[in-house]
């Protein structure tokens, strides 16, 4: 099994679970993979990357976090996760936007959690149907009228770019990414290890019912 580099961006006022939920998924996936296949290479190597000059950030709620690297020494990643939170400042950060565009050239997948979608949109990296936290879908649609913004889905994955709804939805998207890159057995074992009720269907119950013609 190949090892995939996963980068998760941190910044002041990042939503804690937006960043730490995917971190838990990818790190747990490697742990259970090593447990079940001790002779195989672990599937994911996770790096926390600070968007600022300092590796130290203060997340929402005052949680102090220390990234592994900054943008200047982070290197390239196969999978990149842009969490949400209070993104006003990072949306305007041209250095971060340029870095994201550079990552997009070589990454297999760039994913946004929650309001991280605004950052990717400002970097011109989103297309087609997208989603974000339910409180922010109207603003995303108003600011980026070329995007089709879905308000009632857990996540939307185009293969190379993905977005998820708020906070815990990033865990569902991350498990789907684990399934794609490391296999269904690893993803299922990861969800079980986390005691997490994995929602495998990105569509809401309303959309599933409508799609089956039951309403």
RAFEN-V802863 format. One record per run of one state. SS is the DSSP state (~ for helix, > for strand, _ for the rest). FROM is the first residue (numbers start at 0). LEN is the number of residues. Records with the same first field share a line. If there is no record, write none. Layout:
# RAFEN-V802863
SS=FROM-LEN + FROM-LEN
This chain:
# RAFEN-V802863
_=0-3 + 10-3 + 14-1 + 36-7 + 50-5 + 58-1 + 62-1 + 66-2 + 73-5 + 82-2 + 85-2 + 91-2 + 106-2 + 113-2 + 122-6 + 130-6 + 143-4 + 149-3 + 153-1 + 157-3 + 164-4 + 182-1 + 193-9 + 203-1 + 211-4
>=3-7 + 13-1 + 43-7 + 55-3 + 63-3 + 68-2 + 78-4 + 84-1 + 108-5 + 128-2 + 147-2 + 152-1 + 154-3 + 160-4 + 202-1
~=15-21 + 59-3 + 70-3 + 87-4 + 93-13 + 115-7 + 136-7 + 168-14 + 183-10 + 204-7
